[in-house]
Every structure is written in C-alpha cells, then in structure tokens.
Amino acid sequence: MNNLLRKSFILTMVFAMVLTMFAAFHITEDASASSGELVVTGYTVTAANGAAVSRITKGTTVNITMHLKHTNRLASDIGGDLNNLQISRKVDSFSGGSAPVASNISTGLLEFDVTVTGIVYKGTGKSLSLMIGYNGMAGEQDSIEIPVTECKEYEEPAYEPVEPPQPDPIPAPKAIISRNELASSIKPDEEITVTVYVKNIGSTTMQSPVIQFTPSDSLMLPGSSSMVQLNSIAPGKTESVEIKVRAMGTISGANQYIDASLSFDYHNRVSLTSGTAEGKIIIPAKVKKTEEPDANTVDSPVPNIIITRFDYGGASVAAGSGFNLSFKFKNTNSKIKVENLVTTVEGGEGLTLNGSANTFYFEKVGAGSEKTVSVPMKVARTVTGSTAPVSVSFKYEYVDNGKRTPVTSEQKITVPVYQPDRFEISKPTLPVMVYAGEETSLSLNYVNKSKSDISNVEAEITGNIESVTPFQNIGNLEPGKSGTIVFAVTALEPGEAEFTIKVTYEDGNGDTKTREFPVVLSVEAMDYSDPGMDEPMPEPEEESGINWPLVIGIIIAIAAVAFIVIKKKKKAAAARKEAEMWDKWDDDMNDSGEAPATGEEKR
C-alpha cells in the first residue's frame, strides 16, 4: 500500500513539472510574437522662419520634426487615430517649447511624425527625449531618445588672469623759486629780510618739502638755520618763507646770490619717491669803492681761524645716543681782529643735529682771542664705523691797510662712535644629578640684541671634563638672532669637576670679545647594585607525593555511591511506612466488625 502511494505521488509531480514547462514555453512564444520597438527613421531641424539649421549652439531656438516607426505594431492597434497617442517630453538637452504634436499617421505598420517647436538648446548634451503611450493598451509605452548631431556643446572659454598694467610713472614736479621785490640793493653790513617763494608747476603734490639756503661769499644768514621745512605744495600752488640776509663789510661784487636747494617726496602714480629742485636767488648789492693801496704798503698776514680744542663728553659715543659737541676756535693773528664771523657745523654720515641750528654768528673775534661753540648732536643707531666726521666751516672778514677782505676756511674733526655690545649669553644650565662615567648635557642660551651683526661666534670647553665636541663654531648672528649652545660632557671621576666654557666673538665695532663661564659639577659615584637583590629569594616548596587528581576522583565516586545508597534507603523506608499504615487500617476495620477489603480494593 505504501509503495502504491509513493508511485502515485511521483507521477503527480512529474505531470505538474511538464505542465509548468509547457506554460513557460507558451508565454515565451507569445512574448516574442509581440516584440518590437519604436525607432527614428529621420528628423529635420528648422528655424522659426522654416529655414534649415545645420548648427545649433547654446541659446538657439529651433523646431524639430521626427519621423517615428514601430517595427511590430500596426496603426490599427490604436484605431488609426493620432488622438490615441500620448506624447510628452522628458528632461533632455533642450528647454521650453510647445507640446509635441503628432501628424501623418500611416495605414500599415504604425508610422507617424512628431513636431516640437520653439525649443531652446541648453548647451550641454545632444539629444531630444520623448515618452509615447498608447490608449487602449494599458501600461504600454515607449521611451525614445533622438540624437541631434547639429548640436554644438558649449565650452567655457579658458580664463587666464591678467595682471593690470602698471601705470606709467609721471616725472618729478618742477619748482620755480623766486623772491619778493627789494627796495634797494643791499649795502655792506646791512641786514634785510627776503621772502622766498616756491611754486609747484608739476602735476603732483610736493610732500614734506625742505629748502636749504647757501649764500655767496659776501652774504650770510645770521641767527637762523640754513634749512627750513615747508608745507606740502599742491600743483599750481605756492609756499613762502622769510629769511634774514646780512652783507659783509666788504662786498666782492654787485651780483650776490643765495642758492636754494629743494628736496621733497611725491607720488609718481606707482610709488612714493623723492625729488629735488634747484634755484638761485639774486641779491643785488652796492659795492663800496676803495682807494688803491700804496704800492709800498705791505699787507699783514691773513688772520686764520683754527679749532684749538673740542670735546664730545667722553672717550667715545654709543650709537643711538645724543651728546654735546663743543669746540673752541682761535684767531691766530695777534694784531688783526676778524669781523662778521659765521661758523657752520655739518655732521657727516651717522651724525645729525639734535634740535639745534647749525649756524652761529660772532660780530668780531679779537686778535689772539678764542670763542666757544656748543652743538647738540645725535649718533644714528645703525652707524657701523669707528669714527664719524664733523665739518666746521668759517666765513669772516678782516680789515688790513684800509682794505676789507673776506675769508673762508673749513676744518674737520672726528667723533669716535661705537655700537654697544648687547650680545647676551645666559649662564650655563646644569643637570640636577651627575654620575661619574655617564654623559650629560650643558646648555647656554644667547640672543643678539645689537643693531649690527655679531661675527665669528665660537664656544670652547676646557678643564676637568670630557666632551665629544669641546669646540663649536656658531658663525655669524644677525640682529635679533637667538639660539642655544649645547655641550655633551662626561665626568670620569666622582667628586667636583671644574671646567670653563669660553665664548669668543667680534662685536659690531670689530673688536674681539671673550665671555668665560666657570662651572663646578658635583659628580656622584655610579651605583651598580640592584635594589631587588637585598631581599632573600623564597625557597621553592617541596612537591607533595599525593596524586590529587586520583584523590578527587575517588572522593567523587564515594559521594556518588553514598547518594545512591541514601536514596534507596529513603525509598525502602517510605515503602515500609506505607505498609505499616495499611496494616493499621486493617486492624481498625477488624475491630469494627467489617469485612476486610480485598487487595484490589485497597489499591
């Protein structure tokens, strides 16, 4: 019976599989019979006026008509009615435009035209996409993408940044330097006030102009500085300054003059730069007639003015500091006095006047007499030479045999200057603990706070110490440079190790300087003991001869036997107690006269 059932089940399963394969074959055959696709057999591109278009660029508006054909669907499938076509646009390379319109449907295979008008090319991609559905054919639709080869994709123009051209610089502005009208020619020993005008005839402003005056031999500028600061002068504007002019007792010619030198800054449309202008101010003078000297008259020696002593406040002057330069000058002639003496002090490179005029006037200096001049000055911070020159000029007159003669002379003095030594080296940084034979390090920090370079810096360690680098060449240090000198040292013996670190260098004046740092290190002996060796090692415990796994196994076996015995005893006691209860019940029943129950009834 079982075999029959088994064979029936197998035949049923085989029959079901055959039906399934036949159904799949039938479905596949039906699907292949309805296969086909919608294809584009041609298209035209025209402009709004109907003209053919061969190139479509970004932003171009065109009309596109496509001829579509379905390879396996008949026009009768949709009743030959274009209204049964559902045509819509998909996202593609065009934007805008009207809804697609179908036309010219065929009578055999399904063929028709679709026209889209007023579409604008986006500049990317080359396709027009449509979605076509069919009324009466639920769920059936075709998606088609039409390549439009006339499209020219937009390419972003390559942009290379171009620096704006620099404007052409404009020339320095020119100046016209003139004076006011004078009432008359200047007379010997006369002092007048002259107004000097400076006019900017350029196309840009003269910024921070400074004008300097230099008079001719028969003129001088008493009681005022030969240099004057003016206000900035805009194009076409004029600034003025008044100066006092004094004529010597003897005027050498009728046409005297004052040279004017103008310096200023200006913006030339590119940057701020410097400019200069020159001018000559004519001062007409009245020349005093003198009698011809007697041919037999012998002129006296020319009185000379010499500097006999000068002082600048010390042995030398530090860069960046101020000092008073005082000097004495003497009339070397013992018989003839000098008159109208003007002395001018000019500092050389690195020296400037510190808030004082540079011109001093003396009405007369007697024969053999001396005068003193004191001028506050200042040394530039960046001065590098060992001396700074000072030029002192003298302009004066003397009268000999009734004839007045002008004299000029110039002398130079020098002021020793130096750069302060501001090369700072800290004391050596020492280790907390030093052991004999163990290498350790010492360090010195340094910084150059001077305004000039520190050259040829060297460091050396000498004494009762060993070092792998006892001599180090640090080199040149520019202003503001800092760093650290490190020595790796080893003390060989315990106790005190005495040695010296010596740093040698050349300061901004070129002088060799040496700094020495004595060092004393306390050296401890090296401790080679191991602190763990002082404790006694625990003695290993003697191994017991008991076989513990065997003992444990025996204990477990005994426990199991005891458990079984106890359980059996408990069961026997319970049975015995139950039998006693039944026996007692029988006795009670016999005592009451009732027949005893059978064994089955008991149970």
C-alpha positions as CSV (number, residue, x, y, z in Angstrom):
1,M,0.0,0.0,0.0
2,N,2.8,2.4,0.9
3,N,4.6,1.6,-2.4
4,L,1.5,2.4,-4.4
5,L,1.0,5.7,-2.7
6,R,4.7,6.6,-3.3
7,K,4.5,5.9,-7.0
8,S,1.3,7.9,-7.3
9,F,2.9,10.9,-5.7
10,I,5.9,10.7,-8.1
11,L,3.7,10.6,-11.2
12,T,1.7,13.6,-10.0
13,M,4.9,15.7,-9.5
14,V,6.2,14.8,-13.0
15,F,2.9,15.7,-14.6
16,A,3.0,19.1,-12.8
17,M,6.5,19.9,-14.0
18,V,5.6,19.1,-17.6
19,L,2.6,21.5,-17.4
20,T,4.8,24.2,-15.9
21,M,7.4,23.9,-18.8
22,F,4.6,23.9,-21.4
23,A,3.1,27.1,-19.9
24,A,6.5,28.8,-19.8
25,F,7.2,27.9,-23.4
26,H,3.8,29.2,-24.4
27,I,4.3,32.5,-22.6
28,T,7.7,33.0,-24.2
29,E,6.3,32.3,-27.6
30,D,3.6,34.9,-27.0
31,A,6.1,37.5,-25.8
32,S,8.3,37.0,-28.8
33,A,5.3,37.3,-31.1
34,S,4.6,40.8,-29.7
35,S,8.1,42.1,-29.6
36,G,9.2,45.2,-31.4
37,E,10.5,48.8,-30.9
38,L,9.9,52.4,-31.8
39,V,12.7,53.8,-33.9
40,V,13.5,57.2,-35.5
41,T,13.9,56.9,-39.3
42,G,14.7,60.6,-39.8
43,Y,14.4,64.2,-38.5
44,T,14.7,67.8,-39.7
45,V,15.8,70.9,-37.8
46,T,14.4,74.3,-38.9
47,A,14.4,77.8,-37.6
48,A,11.3,79.8,-36.8
49,N,11.1,81.1,-40.4
50,G,11.3,77.5,-41.7
51,A,14.9,77.7,-42.9
52,A,17.1,74.6,-42.4
53,V,19.5,74.7,-39.5
54,S,22.9,73.0,-39.7
55,R,24.4,74.1,-36.4
56,I,22.7,74.6,-33.0
57,T,24.6,76.5,-30.3
58,K,23.7,77.4,-26.8
59,G,20.6,79.6,-26.6
60,T,19.5,78.8,-30.2
61,T,15.7,78.3,-30.7
62,V,14.7,75.6,-33.3
63,N,11.8,73.4,-34.4
64,I,12.5,69.6,-34.7
65,T,10.3,67.2,-36.7
66,M,10.9,63.4,-36.2
67,H,9.6,60.5,-38.3
68,L,8.9,57.5,-36.0
69,K,8.2,53.9,-36.9
70,H,7.2,50.9,-34.8
71,T,8.7,47.7,-36.1
72,N,5.9,45.4,-34.8
73,R,2.8,47.5,-34.1
74,L,0.1,48.3,-36.6
75,A,-1.7,51.6,-37.0
76,S,-4.9,49.7,-36.4
77,D,-3.7,48.8,-32.9
78,I,-4.6,52.4,-31.9
79,G,-7.6,52.6,-34.3
80,G,-5.6,54.7,-36.8
81,D,-6.3,57.8,-34.6
82,L,-3.5,60.1,-33.6
83,N,-5.6,61.1,-30.6
84,N,-4.8,57.7,-29.1
85,L,-1.1,58.7,-28.9
86,Q,0.0,60.2,-25.6
87,I,3.3,62.1,-26.4
88,S,5.3,64.0,-23.7
89,R,8.8,65.5,-23.3
90,K,11.4,64.1,-21.0
91,V,14.4,66.0,-19.5
92,D,16.9,66.4,-22.3
93,S,19.3,68.9,-23.9
94,F,16.5,71.4,-24.7
95,S,14.3,73.7,-22.7
96,G,10.9,75.4,-23.3
97,G,9.0,74.9,-26.5
98,S,5.5,73.7,-27.2
99,A,3.9,70.3,-26.5
100,P,4.8,67.6,-29.1
101,V,2.3,67.3,-31.9
102,A,1.8,64.1,-33.9
103,S,0.8,64.0,-37.6
104,N,0.9,61.9,-40.8
105,I,-0.1,58.6,-39.4
106,S,0.3,55.5,-41.7
107,T,-2.2,52.7,-42.5
108,G,0.1,49.7,-42.2
109,L,2.8,49.5,-39.6
110,L,2.5,52.3,-37.1
111,E,4.3,55.3,-38.6
112,F,3.8,59.0,-37.7
113,D,5.6,62.3,-37.4
114,V,6.2,64.3,-34.2
115,T,7.0,68.0,-34.2
116,V,8.3,70.1,-31.3
117,T,8.5,73.8,-31.9
118,G,10.3,76.7,-30.0
119,I,12.7,74.6,-28.0
120,V,16.0,76.3,-26.8
121,Y,19.3,74.4,-26.8
122,K,20.9,74.4,-23.2
123,G,24.4,73.9,-24.5
124,T,25.1,70.5,-22.9
125,G,24.2,67.1,-24.4
126,K,22.9,66.3,-27.9
127,S,19.5,64.6,-27.5
128,L,15.8,65.1,-27.6
129,S,13.8,62.6,-25.4
130,L,10.1,61.6,-25.8
131,M,7.7,59.4,-23.9
132,I,4.9,57.8,-26.0
133,G,1.9,55.9,-24.7
134,Y,-1.0,54.2,-26.4
135,N,-4.6,54.5,-25.4
136,G,-6.3,51.1,-25.1
137,M,-3.0,49.4,-24.3
138,A,-2.8,49.8,-20.6
139,G,0.7,50.1,-19.3
140,E,2.4,50.0,-22.7
141,Q,4.6,52.9,-23.6
142,D,7.9,53.6,-25.4
143,S,10.7,55.9,-24.3
144,I,12.9,57.2,-27.2
145,E,16.0,59.4,-27.2
146,I,16.8,61.1,-30.5
147,P,20.4,62.1,-31.1
148,V,20.6,65.6,-32.6
149,T,24.0,65.8,-34.3
150,E,23.6,69.5,-35.2
151,C,24.1,70.5,-31.6
152,K,27.5,72.1,-30.7
153,E,28.1,71.8,-26.9
154,Y,29.1,75.0,-25.1
155,E,32.7,75.2,-24.0
156,E,33.6,77.6,-21.2
157,P,36.3,79.9,-22.5
158,A,39.6,79.5,-20.9
159,Y,40.3,82.3,-18.5
160,E,43.8,83.4,-17.7
161,P,44.2,86.1,-15.1
162,V,45.9,89.1,-16.4
163,E,47.7,91.5,-14.1
164,P,46.5,95.0,-14.6
165,P,49.2,97.0,-16.3
166,Q,51.2,99.3,-14.1
167,P,50.6,103.0,-14.9
168,D,53.5,104.9,-16.4
169,P,55.3,106.9,-13.8
170,I,55.0,110.6,-14.1
171,P,58.1,112.9,-13.9
172,A,59.1,114.7,-10.7
173,P,57.3,118.0,-10.3
174,K,59.3,121.2,-11.1
175,A,59.5,124.2,-9.0
176,I,60.0,128.0,-9.6
177,I,62.0,129.6,-6.8
178,S,61.8,133.4,-6.6
179,R,61.9,136.3,-4.1
180,N,60.0,139.5,-3.3
181,E,60.9,142.9,-4.8
182,L,63.7,144.6,-2.8
183,A,63.5,148.3,-2.1
184,S,67.2,148.8,-2.9
185,S,70.5,146.9,-3.2
186,I,72.0,145.6,0.0
187,K,74.8,147.6,1.5
188,P,77.8,146.5,3.3
189,D,77.0,145.4,6.9
190,E,73.3,145.8,6.1
191,E,70.7,143.2,7.2
192,I,67.5,142.7,5.2
193,T,64.5,140.3,5.2
194,V,63.9,138.4,1.9
195,T,60.7,136.5,1.2
196,V,61.4,133.4,-0.9
197,Y,58.5,131.8,-2.9
198,V,58.4,128.2,-4.1
199,K,55.8,127.4,-6.8
200,N,54.9,123.9,-7.8
201,I,54.5,123.8,-11.6
202,G,54.2,120.0,-11.8
203,S,51.2,117.7,-11.9
204,T,51.5,116.1,-8.4
205,T,51.9,117.3,-4.9
206,M,55.3,118.0,-3.3
207,Q,55.1,116.3,0.0
208,S,57.2,117.4,3.1
209,P,59.4,119.8,1.1
210,V,62.6,121.1,2.7
211,I,64.5,124.0,1.3
212,Q,68.2,124.7,2.1
213,F,69.9,128.1,1.5
214,T,73.6,128.6,0.7
215,P,74.7,132.3,0.5
216,S,77.5,133.6,-1.7
217,D,80.8,134.7,-0.2
218,S,79.7,138.3,0.6
219,L,76.4,137.3,2.3
220,M,75.5,135.3,5.3
221,L,72.3,134.1,7.1
222,P,72.5,135.3,10.7
223,G,70.6,133.9,13.6
224,S,68.7,131.2,11.6
225,S,69.1,127.8,10.3
226,S,70.0,127.4,6.6
227,M,67.4,124.7,6.3
228,V,63.6,125.3,6.5
229,Q,60.6,122.8,6.4
230,L,57.7,123.9,4.2
231,N,54.1,122.8,4.0
232,S,53.2,120.4,1.2
233,I,52.7,122.2,-2.1
234,A,49.8,121.1,-4.4
235,P,50.2,121.5,-8.2
236,G,50.0,125.2,-9.2
237,K,50.2,126.4,-5.5
238,T,52.9,128.5,-3.9
239,E,54.6,128.4,-0.4
240,S,56.8,131.1,1.0
241,V,59.4,131.5,3.7
242,E,61.2,134.6,5.1
243,I,65.0,134.6,5.7
244,K,67.3,137.3,7.1
245,V,70.3,138.1,4.9
246,R,73.3,140.2,6.1
247,A,76.0,141.6,3.8
248,M,79.7,141.5,4.8
249,G,81.6,144.8,5.4
250,T,83.2,144.3,2.1
251,I,81.1,143.1,-0.9
252,S,83.1,141.5,-3.6
253,G,80.6,142.1,-6.4
254,A,77.3,143.7,-7.3
255,N,75.5,140.4,-8.1
256,Q,75.4,138.4,-4.9
257,Y,73.1,135.4,-4.6
258,I,71.6,132.6,-2.4
259,D,71.5,129.1,-3.8
260,A,68.2,127.3,-2.9
261,S,68.0,123.5,-2.9
262,L,64.6,122.0,-2.6
263,S,64.0,118.3,-1.7
264,F,60.6,116.6,-1.4
265,D,58.6,113.4,-1.8
266,Y,56.0,112.8,-4.5
267,H,53.7,110.0,-5.7
268,N,54.5,109.1,-9.3
269,R,51.3,107.0,-9.8
270,V,53.4,103.9,-8.9
271,S,55.0,104.6,-5.6
272,L,56.2,107.4,-3.3
273,T,59.6,108.6,-4.4
274,S,62.0,111.5,-3.8
275,G,62.6,114.6,-6.0
276,T,64.7,117.7,-6.0
277,A,64.7,121.2,-7.5
278,E,67.3,123.9,-7.6
279,G,67.1,127.7,-7.8
280,K,69.3,130.8,-7.5
281,I,68.0,133.9,-5.7
282,I,69.8,137.1,-6.9
283,I,70.5,139.7,-4.2
284,P,71.8,143.0,-5.8
285,A,74.5,144.6,-3.7
286,K,76.2,148.0,-3.5
287,V,79.9,147.7,-3.8
288,K,81.9,150.2,-1.8
289,K,84.7,151.9,-3.6
290,T,88.1,151.5,-2.0
291,E,91.3,153.5,-2.6
292,E,94.1,151.9,-4.4
293,P,96.6,150.7,-1.8
294,D,100.1,152.2,-1.8
295,A,102.5,150.0,-3.7
296,N,105.0,150.3,-0.9
297,T,102.5,149.1,1.7
298,V,103.0,145.5,2.9
299,D,99.8,143.6,3.8
300,S,99.6,141.9,7.2
301,P,99.4,138.2,7.5
302,V,95.9,136.8,6.9
303,P,94.3,136.0,10.3
304,N,93.4,132.3,10.4
305,I,90.7,130.7,12.5
306,I,91.7,127.3,13.8
307,I,90.0,124.9,16.2
308,T,92.2,124.6,19.3
309,R,90.2,122.1,21.3
310,F,86.9,120.1,21.1
311,D,85.0,117.8,23.4
312,Y,82.2,115.3,22.9
313,G,81.6,114.3,26.5
314,G,83.7,111.1,26.9
315,A,86.0,108.6,25.3
316,S,83.5,107.7,22.7
317,V,79.8,107.9,21.9
318,A,77.4,105.0,21.8
319,A,75.3,104.5,18.6
320,G,71.7,105.9,19.1
321,S,72.7,108.3,21.9
322,G,72.9,112.1,22.0
323,F,75.9,114.2,23.0
324,N,77.0,117.8,23.1
325,L,79.9,118.7,20.7
326,S,81.7,121.8,21.9
327,F,84.8,123.3,20.4
328,K,87.0,126.3,20.8
329,F,88.3,128.3,17.9
330,K,91.0,131.0,17.9
331,N,92.1,134.0,15.8
332,T,95.7,133.2,15.3
333,N,96.6,136.8,14.3
334,S,97.9,138.8,17.3
335,K,97.3,142.2,15.7
336,I,94.2,142.0,13.4
337,K,90.7,141.2,14.6
338,V,88.2,139.4,12.4
339,E,84.6,140.6,11.9
340,N,81.2,139.1,10.9
341,L,82.3,135.6,11.6
342,V,79.8,132.8,10.7
343,T,80.6,129.2,11.6
344,T,78.5,126.3,10.2
345,V,78.6,122.8,11.7
346,E,77.6,119.9,9.4
347,G,77.5,116.3,10.6
348,G,78.8,113.5,8.4
349,E,77.2,110.1,7.8
350,G,75.7,108.8,11.0
351,L,75.6,112.2,12.8
352,T,72.7,114.6,12.9
353,L,72.0,117.9,14.7
354,N,69.6,117.3,17.6
355,G,67.1,120.1,17.7
356,S,69.6,123.0,17.1
357,A,70.6,125.4,14.3
358,N,73.9,124.6,12.6
359,T,74.9,128.3,12.0
360,F,76.5,130.6,14.7
361,Y,77.3,134.3,14.3
362,F,80.0,136.4,16.0
363,E,80.2,140.1,15.3
364,K,84.0,140.1,16.0
365,V,86.8,138.0,17.4
366,G,89.7,140.0,18.7
367,A,93.3,139.4,17.8
368,G,94.5,136.2,19.5
369,S,91.1,135.7,21.1
370,E,89.0,132.5,21.4
371,K,85.3,131.6,21.2
372,T,83.4,128.5,22.1
373,V,80.5,126.8,20.3
374,S,78.3,124.0,21.7
375,V,76.1,121.9,19.4
376,P,73.7,119.1,20.5
377,M,74.1,116.1,18.2
378,K,73.0,112.5,17.9
379,V,74.5,109.3,16.6
380,A,72.4,107.1,14.3
381,R,71.5,103.7,15.7
382,T,72.8,101.9,12.6
383,V,76.3,103.5,12.5
384,T,78.9,100.9,11.8
385,G,82.2,102.9,11.5
386,S,84.5,103.6,14.4
387,T,84.5,107.4,13.8
388,A,82.0,109.9,12.5
389,P,83.3,113.1,10.8
390,V,82.1,116.6,11.6
391,S,82.8,119.5,9.2
392,V,83.1,123.0,10.6
393,S,83.4,126.0,8.2
394,F,84.3,129.6,9.0
395,K,83.4,132.7,6.9
396,Y,84.7,136.1,8.2
397,E,86.3,139.4,7.2
398,Y,89.3,141.4,8.3
399,V,90.5,144.9,7.6
400,D,94.2,145.5,6.7
401,N,95.6,148.7,5.4
402,G,92.1,150.1,4.9
403,K,91.0,147.2,2.8
404,R,88.4,144.7,3.9
405,T,89.0,141.1,2.8
406,P,86.6,138.1,3.1
407,V,88.0,134.7,4.1
408,T,86.5,131.2,4.1
409,S,88.0,128.1,5.6
410,E,86.9,124.6,6.6
411,Q,88.1,122.2,9.2
412,K,87.1,118.6,10.1
413,I,87.0,116.9,13.4
414,T,86.1,113.3,14.2
415,V,84.0,111.8,16.9
416,P,84.7,108.2,17.9
417,V,81.5,106.1,17.9
418,Y,80.8,102.5,18.8
419,Q,78.0,100.0,18.8
420,P,77.0,99.0,22.3
421,D,77.7,95.3,23.0
422,R,74.3,93.8,23.5
423,F,75.1,90.2,22.8
424,E,73.6,88.4,25.8
425,I,74.7,84.9,26.9
426,S,72.9,83.2,29.8
427,K,74.7,81.2,32.5
428,P,75.1,77.5,31.7
429,T,72.1,75.4,32.6
430,L,73.4,72.4,34.7
431,P,71.8,69.0,35.3
432,V,70.4,68.1,38.7
433,M,72.4,65.0,39.2
434,V,75.7,63.9,37.5
435,Y,77.2,60.4,37.8
436,A,80.8,59.5,37.0
437,G,81.1,58.0,33.6
438,E,77.6,59.0,32.5
439,E,77.2,61.5,29.6
440,T,75.1,64.6,30.3
441,S,74.5,68.0,28.6
442,L,75.1,71.6,29.4
443,S,73.4,74.5,27.5
444,L,73.8,78.2,27.2
445,N,71.1,80.4,25.6
446,Y,72.2,83.5,23.6
447,V,70.5,86.4,21.8
448,N,71.9,89.3,19.7
449,K,70.1,92.4,20.8
450,S,72.5,94.7,18.9
451,K,71.7,96.7,15.8
452,S,74.6,95.1,14.0
453,D,75.9,91.6,13.3
454,I,77.9,89.6,15.8
455,S,80.6,87.8,13.9
456,N,82.7,84.6,14.3
457,V,81.0,83.3,17.4
458,E,82.9,80.3,18.8
459,A,82.4,78.3,22.0
460,E,85.0,76.1,23.8
461,I,85.0,74.0,26.9
462,T,88.3,73.4,28.8
463,G,89.1,71.8,32.2
464,N,88.5,68.6,34.1
465,I,85.7,67.3,31.9
466,E,85.5,65.1,28.8
467,S,83.4,66.2,25.7
468,V,82.9,64.8,22.2
469,T,82.5,68.4,20.9
470,P,84.9,70.6,23.0
471,F,85.0,73.3,20.3
472,Q,82.0,74.6,18.4
473,N,81.8,77.3,15.6
474,I,78.5,79.1,15.8
475,G,79.2,81.5,13.0
476,N,77.7,85.0,12.4
477,L,74.5,86.2,14.1
478,E,72.3,88.9,12.6
479,P,70.4,91.3,14.8
480,G,67.6,89.6,16.7
481,K,69.0,86.1,16.2
482,S,68.8,83.7,19.2
483,G,69.8,80.1,19.9
484,T,71.4,77.6,22.3
485,I,74.9,76.2,22.6
486,V,74.9,72.6,23.9
487,F,77.9,70.6,25.1
488,A,77.7,66.9,25.7
489,V,80.1,66.2,28.7
490,T,81.2,63.2,30.7
491,A,82.8,63.4,34.2
492,L,85.2,60.4,34.7
493,E,85.7,60.6,38.4
494,P,83.3,61.3,41.4
495,G,83.8,64.5,43.3
496,E,83.9,68.0,41.9
497,A,84.6,68.5,38.2
498,E,85.8,72.1,37.5
499,F,86.0,73.5,34.0
500,T,85.3,76.7,32.0
501,I,83.1,77.4,29.0
502,K,84.6,80.2,26.9
503,V,82.6,82.1,24.2
504,T,84.6,84.3,21.8
505,Y,83.1,86.7,19.2
506,E,83.5,90.0,17.3
507,D,81.1,92.8,18.2
508,G,79.6,95.4,15.8
509,N,82.8,97.5,16.1
510,G,85.1,94.6,15.0
511,D,86.5,94.2,18.5
512,T,87.1,90.7,19.8
513,K,85.3,89.9,23.0
514,T,85.5,86.8,25.3
515,R,83.0,85.7,27.9
516,E,84.1,83.0,30.3
517,F,81.7,80.9,32.5
518,P,83.4,78.8,35.2
519,V,81.4,75.6,36.1
520,V,81.7,73.3,39.1
521,L,79.8,70.0,38.9
522,S,79.2,67.7,41.9
523,V,79.8,64.2,40.5
524,E,78.3,61.1,42.2
525,A,79.7,57.6,42.0
526,M,77.7,55.3,39.8
527,D,75.6,52.8,41.9
528,Y,75.7,49.4,40.2
529,S,73.7,47.4,42.9
530,D,70.3,46.0,42.1
531,P,67.8,47.1,44.8
532,G,65.9,43.8,44.4
533,M,68.9,41.6,45.3
534,D,68.7,42.5,49.1
535,E,65.6,40.5,49.7
536,P,66.0,36.7,50.1
537,M,64.5,34.6,47.3
538,P,61.7,32.4,48.6
539,E,62.6,28.8,48.8
540,P,60.6,26.6,46.5
541,E,58.1,24.5,48.2
542,E,58.6,20.7,48.2
543,E,56.2,19.0,45.9
544,S,53.7,16.7,47.7
545,G,53.7,13.0,46.7
546,I,49.8,12.9,46.7
547,N,48.2,12.3,43.4
548,W,45.5,14.9,43.7
549,P,43.5,14.1,40.6
550,L,43.2,10.5,41.8
551,V,42.1,11.5,45.2
552,I,39.5,13.9,43.8
553,G,38.2,11.1,41.5
554,I,37.9,8.7,44.5
555,I,36.0,11.3,46.5
556,I,33.6,11.9,43.7
557,A,33.0,8.1,43.3
558,I,32.3,7.7,47.1
559,A,29.9,10.6,47.0
560,A,28.0,9.1,44.1
561,V,27.7,5.7,45.8
562,A,26.6,7.3,49.1
563,F,24.0,9.3,47.2
564,I,22.6,6.1,45.6
565,V,22.6,4.2,48.9
566,I,20.8,7.0,50.8
567,K,18.2,7.3,48.0
568,K,17.5,3.6,48.2
569,K,17.2,3.6,52.0
570,K,14.8,6.5,51.8
571,K,12.7,4.7,49.3
572,A,12.6,1.5,51.4
573,A,11.7,3.4,54.5
574,A,8.8,5.1,52.6
575,A,7.5,1.7,51.4
576,R,7.7,0.2,54.9
577,K,5.9,3.2,56.4
578,E,3.1,2.8,53.8
579,A,2.8,-0.9,54.6
580,E,2.5,-0.2,58.3
581,M,-0.3,2.4,57.6
582,W,-2.3,-0.3,55.7
583,D,-1.8,-2.9,58.4
584,K,-3.0,-0.4,61.0
585,W,-6.1,0.2,58.9
586,D,-6.9,-3.5,58.6
587,D,-6.7,-3.8,62.3
588,D,-9.1,-1.0,62.8
589,M,-11.5,-2.4,60.4
590,N,-11.4,-5.8,62.1
591,D,-12.1,-4.2,65.4
592,S,-15.2,-2.6,64.0
593,G,-16.7,-5.9,62.6
594,E,-16.4,-5.0,59.0
595,A,-15.0,-7.5,56.5
596,P,-11.6,-6.6,55.4
597,A,-11.3,-5.2,51.9
598,T,-9.5,-7.1,49.1
599,G,-6.2,-6.2,47.9
600,E,-7.6,-4.6,44.8
601,E,-9.9,-2.5,46.8
602,K,-7.0,-1.4,48.9
603,R,-5.2,-0.3,45.9
